[in-house]
Amino acid sequence: MKSHLLHVTYALAAIAGFSAVTMLLWNALLPRLFSVASIDFLQALGLLALSRILFGGFLGRGLGMHGGWNRRHNAIREKWLAMTPEERQSFVEKHHAHNRFFFGRFD
């Protein structure tokens, strides 16, 4: 029980620390560089939460781009490992031709 309380205390302290650093960096840099308004502590906390949801996943599950990329990457890797050498060569040639069509020659 005490261990859980200690973990929660550390987590809250870390969140408060990251929010404070975000607020300080935002207020030191962005108003001068881009003429945006300064933010307070709660706005920095909200900004961190939004960034975490969009880009870093939530509670270890990727809801944003990063988690989705990992799932797709693992699926493609599993398919690649299950292919025979001939299937791999065919796959490479097919995608090389596709990329050449859309982006020009890569030779």
N, C-alpha and C positions, 0 to 999 in steps of 0.2 A: 504494500500500500504506500509506504513512504517513497519507494522507488518511482512509482507512477507520479506521485506528487512532485518529486524532484524533476522528472522528465517534463512534466507540464510547465513547471516553473522555468526551466531552461528554454523550452520552446517559446514561451511568452516573452522571455528576456531577449531571445534571438530575434523574434518578430519585431519587438520594440526597437532593438538596435538597428536592424535593417531598415526599418521605417525612418528612424532618425537620420541615418546616413543618406538615404534616398532624398529626404527633405533637404538636408544640408547641401548635398551635391546639386540638386535641382535649383535651389535658391541661389547658389553661388555661381552657377554656370548659365542656365537657360534664360533667365531674364535679360542678361547682358548680351548673350549670343543671338537670341531669337525674339526678344521683346515680348516674352510671355509673362504671365502673372506668377508671383511666388505662390507656394503651396504651404499648407500647414501639416501637422503631424498626421491627422486623420486622412487627409487627401493623399499623403504619401503612402499610408497603409492601404488605402483603396487602390492606388496605382500598382503597388506590389501584388495585391490580390488579383487584379485584372491581368497583369502580366503573367502571373503564375497560371491562371486559368487558360489564357490564350496560347502561351508558348511553352509552359513547363509541365502541363498536366495538373492533376488535382488529387492529392492523397495517394500518389504513386501510380495513378492510372492516367495515361496520356489522353486528355480530352482535346488538347490543342494539336498543333502541327507535329510536334516532336514525337508524341506517342503514336500517332497514326503512321508516321514515317517508319518507326521501328517495326510495327506490325507488318507493313507492306514489305519492308526490306527482308524481314525474316521469312515471309512467304515466298518471295522471289528466290532467296538463298536456298530454301528447301527444294524448290522446283529445280534449280540449277544443279544441286547435288544429286538429284534423282535422275538427271539426264545422262544419256550415253554420250560419248565423245562426238559421235556424228550429229546427235540432236543439238549439242552445244555449238558445234560449228555452224549448223543451219540457223540457229538462233542468232548468232553473232552476225552472219551474213545478212539475214533478214533485217536486223535492226541497223546495221551499217548502211544498207541501201535506203532504209526509211529516213535516217538522219541526213544522208546525202541529199535526198529529195527535198527536205524541208530547210536545211541549213547550208546547202552548197557542198562542194567536194571536200572530203577530209583525207584525201590521198597524200 
